[in-house]
Each structure stands twice: as C-alpha cells, then as structure tokens.
Amino acid sequence: MSYALVRQVRLDLDAYARATGLHPQAVRRLVALGLLEPGRNARGELCFTPAQVTAAARIQRLHKGLSINYAAIGVVIDLLDRIGELEAALRDLPRPR
C-alpha cells in the first residue's frame, strides 16, 4: 500500500473562478459543455486542479482570440491535442541516415 506524501491541491469553484478570471457561472457552463472536467469533493461540490487553470486559459484564448464559439472549442482542442501527439511521435521516429 502506498500513501501520498503531499496532499494534492484542489481549488473550489470560487477559487478557480478567481484564478482564471471567469465568473463562476461561466465555469459551470464550461463544465456542462464538457470543456472542463473537474472532480468533486466530499460534499459533491466542484473542485479543480491547478493544471486546469491552464485549460481555462486555452479555452479563453480560442474563444476571444479566434472568435470560436464554445460548442466548437471542444473539437478544436481535440484536434490540437491530436496534432501535438502526432508531432511528438514524429520526433521519436529514428532519423534516416
């Protein structure tokens, strides 16, 4: 059996909203659309990892910078992630000599 040496930091909805600059209702909307995948604490409330702050920033950049609607952002993020995976796989291929 193993135990975590450090307790994982989780942000509640209000702390996450402050960290991302989003209104809590906007965060709930992104969760409902499946763009954010929070966990739940013991009381069943939404909780987020600090890494998900980066995900919210990415969503905001796509929405504001490229004027992509929230419904399409999920598709765009999936495509960008897939491109990243393919580029990583290409880097790992042996180079012809």
Kinemage of the C-alpha trace (Angstrom):
@kinemage 1
@onewidth
@group {chain A} dominant
@subgroup {mainchain}
@vectorlist {calphas} color= white
{ca met a 1} P 0.000 0.000 0.000
{ca ser a 2} L 1.283 3.493 -0.778
{ca tyr a 3} L 0.380 6.880 0.582
{ca ala a 4} L 0.740 10.296 -0.979
{ca leu a 5} L 3.473 12.336 0.656
{ca val a 6} L 1.901 15.615 -0.353
{ca arg a 7} L -1.788 16.400 -0.356
{ca gln a 8} L -2.959 17.344 -3.829
{ca val a 9} L -4.097 20.949 -4.096
{ca arg a 10} L -7.685 21.397 -5.240
{ca leu a 11} L -9.454 24.665 -5.956
{ca asp a 12} L -13.119 25.095 -5.173
{ca leu a 13} L -15.369 26.804 -7.718
{ca asp a 14} L -14.863 30.318 -6.349
{ca ala a 15} L -11.071 29.974 -6.050
{ca tyr a 16} L -10.894 28.525 -9.562
{ca ala a 17} L -13.054 31.339 -10.937
{ca arg a 18} L -10.752 33.936 -9.327
{ca ala a 19} L -7.624 32.164 -10.650
{ca thr a 20} L -8.987 32.066 -14.200
{ca gly a 21} L -10.752 35.420 -14.268
{ca leu a 22} L -14.027 33.711 -15.173
{ca his a 23} L -17.357 34.182 -13.473
{ca pro a 24} L -18.405 31.051 -11.525
{ca gln a 25} L -21.455 30.694 -13.798
{ca ala a 26} L -19.144 30.712 -16.847
{ca val a 27} L -17.075 27.958 -15.216
{ca arg a 28} L -20.239 25.910 -14.659
{ca arg a 29} L -21.139 26.418 -18.333
{ca leu a 30} L -17.721 25.172 -19.478
{ca val a 31} L -18.165 22.128 -17.242
{ca ala a 32} L -21.642 21.490 -18.691
{ca leu a 33} L -20.214 21.691 -22.220
{ca gly a 34} L -17.513 19.168 -21.300
{ca leu a 35} L -14.660 21.622 -21.853
{ca leu a 36} L -13.531 21.329 -18.223
{ca glu a 37} L -13.536 18.099 -16.250
{ca pro a 38} L -13.485 18.894 -12.541
{ca gly a 39} L -13.575 16.453 -9.702
{ca arg a 40} L -15.943 16.506 -6.771
{ca asn a 41} L -15.085 16.944 -3.121
{ca ala a 42} L -16.683 15.016 -0.237
{ca arg a 43} L -19.682 17.365 -0.286
{ca gly a 44} L -20.177 16.845 -4.032
{ca glu a 45} L -19.008 20.339 -4.949
{ca leu a 46} L -16.845 21.024 -7.998
{ca cys a 47} L -13.094 21.095 -7.393
{ca phe a 48} L -10.298 21.763 -9.861
{ca thr a 49} L -6.590 21.041 -10.039
{ca pro a 50} L -4.207 23.954 -10.602
{ca ala a 51} L -3.377 22.435 -14.021
{ca gln a 52} L -6.945 23.125 -15.101
{ca val a 53} L -6.237 26.851 -14.848
{ca thr a 54} L -4.122 26.355 -17.971
{ca ala a 55} L -7.041 24.605 -19.681
{ca ala a 56} L -9.296 27.581 -18.956
{ca ala a 57} L -6.675 29.960 -20.371
{ca arg a 58} L -6.523 27.886 -23.561
{ca ile a 59} L -10.305 27.965 -23.875
{ca gln a 60} L -10.345 31.736 -23.362
{ca arg a 61} L -7.608 32.277 -25.974
{ca leu a 62} L -9.543 30.260 -28.543
{ca his a 63} L -12.835 31.965 -27.723
{ca lys a 64} L -11.573 35.551 -27.624
{ca gly a 65} L -8.560 35.422 -29.909
{ca leu a 66} L -10.063 33.385 -32.720
{ca ser a 67} L -13.758 34.054 -32.042
{ca ile a 68} L -14.512 30.346 -31.810
{ca asn a 69} L -17.804 29.563 -30.077
{ca tyr a 70} L -17.778 27.320 -27.035
{ca ala a 71} L -19.517 24.457 -28.852
{ca ala a 72} L -16.679 24.294 -31.405
{ca ile a 73} L -13.838 24.760 -28.930
{ca gly a 74} L -14.051 21.114 -27.830
{ca val a 75} L -13.433 19.950 -31.393
{ca val a 76} L -10.575 22.408 -31.868
{ca ile a 77} L -8.919 21.345 -28.610
{ca asp a 78} L -9.210 17.670 -29.579
{ca leu a 79} L -7.596 18.412 -32.948
{ca leu a 80} L -4.798 20.475 -31.378
{ca asp a 81} L -4.089 17.708 -28.863
{ca arg a 82} L -4.006 15.135 -31.653
{ca ile a 83} L -1.597 17.285 -33.663
{ca gly a 84} L 0.633 17.534 -30.596
{ca glu a 85} L 0.602 13.740 -30.195
{ca leu a 86} L 1.474 13.219 -33.870
{ca glu a 87} L 4.306 15.746 -33.707
{ca ala a 88} L 5.700 14.015 -30.621
{ca ala a 89} L 5.502 10.648 -32.374
{ca leu a 90} L 7.359 12.082 -35.363
{ca arg a 91} L 10.122 13.407 -33.114
{ca asp a 92} L 10.530 9.937 -31.622
{ca leu a 93} L 10.962 8.228 -35.006
{ca pro a 94} L 14.507 7.254 -35.924
{ca arg a 95} L 16.078 9.612 -38.456
{ca pro a 96} L 17.183 8.072 -41.786
{ca arg a 97} L 20.921 8.292 -42.360
